[in-house]
Structure formats: C-alpha cells, structure tokens
Amino acid sequence: MSFETSDSHGSPAHRPVRVAALLPGVFEEAKSLAGDLPGWRVVSSDGAAGQIQCLVAGGLLGGSAKVTITLEAPPGIPSTTVRVRSESSGGLFSRDRAIVAAFVRPFHRRVCL
C-alpha cells in the first residue's frame, strides 16, 4: 500500500506544501521535523537531491512504513515544493494517509505561518 501528496486531494494535509523560501532552509526544517516526530527515524538525507528517507514504526496492526520526503525548487528562487510519499509493509491496516498527514500538518505550521 502507498499514498502520496497530490494537488488532487481535498484535504490540505494530503497536498504538497509550497513554501516561499529557498530549498536549503526548507530542507533543514523538514529533516528536523521528521527526526522529532514520535516513531519516525531519518535513515538518509541528501540535500543536493532534495530527498529525505524515513522509517515509521507502526506496531502489529499498522506495520512499518518507508516515507520519502522530496523537495523541489528552481535554483536561487524562494519557492520550494515539498511532497511526501508513504509506503507501508506488514501489519493488518494501511496507515499511509495518516502517516503523510502526520508530517504535513506540523510541517505546514512550522514553515507557512
């Protein structure tokens, strides 16, 4: 199972986050938040590629999930788009929508307000 942010989703918690800031600062905020979320662990990050890989523990019913956070921006222009994809494995229920929202909601508050 998987779920990723898209402009076609109705909920703001399931859409990409657009930030009026340069990519390096937004990348550091995304990496910091991912490391702070309960049950989340950053396994790799590549600022040059604009990608953060995380593992999210889910327990027996939810299984674990691989989360990919991708940041895109034109060079030198303060306009960064952040996309999140969750791919769950194991467990009885998919929690991918909830996992994506668990990152997007606090991230939006952190960088957009």
C-alpha positions in Angstrom: 0.0 0.0 0.0 1.1 3.6 -0.6 -0.1 7.1 -0.5 1.4 10.4 -1.6 0.6 14.1 -1.6 -1.2 15.4 -4.7 -3.0 18.6 -5.7 -6.0 16.4 -6.5 -6.6 15.5 -2.8 -9.3 17.5 -1.0 -7.6 17.8 2.4 -4.7 20.3 2.8 -3.0 17.6 4.9 -2.7 15.4 1.8 -1.5 18.1 -0.7 2.1 19.2 -1.4 3.3 22.0 0.8 4.5 25.1 -1.1 6.9 27.4 0.8 8.1 30.8 -0.1 11.7 30.1 0.9 14.9 28.8 -0.5 15.3 25.0 -0.6 18.2 24.6 1.8 16.3 26.2 4.7 13.2 24.3 4.0 15.2 21.0 3.7 16.7 21.5 7.2 13.2 22.2 8.7 11.8 19.1 7.0 14.7 16.9 8.2 14.4 18.4 11.7 10.7 17.7 12.0 11.0 14.2 10.6 13.5 13.4 13.3 11.3 14.9 16.0 8.1 13.0 15.2 7.3 10.1 17.5 8.1 6.8 15.9 9.9 8.4 13.0 13.6 7.8 12.2 15.5 9.6 9.5 17.6 6.9 7.7 19.1 9.1 4.9 19.1 12.6 3.7 20.6 14.2 0.6 20.3 18.0 0.5 21.7 18.2 -3.1 19.0 15.8 -4.4 16.3 17.3 -2.1 15.3 13.9 -0.6 14.9 12.6 2.9 14.2 8.9 3.6 12.5 7.9 6.9 11.2 4.8 8.6 8.0 5.0 10.7 7.2 2.3 13.2 3.6 1.1 13.2 3.3 -1.9 15.5 1.3 -5.1 14.9 -1.8 -3.6 13.3 -0.1 -0.8 11.3 3.1 -2.3 10.2 6.1 -0.1 9.3 6.3 2.4 6.6 9.0 3.9 4.4 8.5 7.6 3.9 10.1 9.7 1.2 10.1 13.5 1.5 11.1 15.2 -1.7 11.8 18.9 -2.1 11.9 20.7 -5.4 12.8 24.4 -6.1 14.1 26.4 -9.0 17.7 27.5 -8.3 18.0 30.7 -6.4 14.3 31.3 -6.3 12.5 31.2 -2.9 9.7 28.8 -3.9 10.0 25.2 -2.6 7.5 22.4 -3.1 7.5 19.5 -0.5 6.0 16.2 -1.5 5.6 13.2 0.9 5.1 9.5 0.0 4.4 6.7 2.5 4.7 3.0 1.5 3.6 0.6 4.3 4.5 -3.0 4.7 3.3 -5.6 7.1 0.5 -5.1 9.6 -3.2 -5.5 9.1 -4.1 -2.0 8.2 -2.6 0.6 5.9 -1.9 3.9 7.7 -0.3 5.7 4.8 -2.8 8.6 4.6 -2.4 9.2 8.3 1.4 9.0 8.1 1.5 11.6 5.4 -0.8 13.9 7.3 1.3 13.4 10.5 4.2 15.1 8.7 2.3 17.6 6.5 0.2 19.2 9.3 3.0 20.2 11.7 5.4 21.0 8.8 2.8 23.4 7.3 2.5 25.1 10.7 6.3 25.3 11.1 7.1 26.8 7.7 4.0 28.6 6.4 2.6 30.5 9.4 
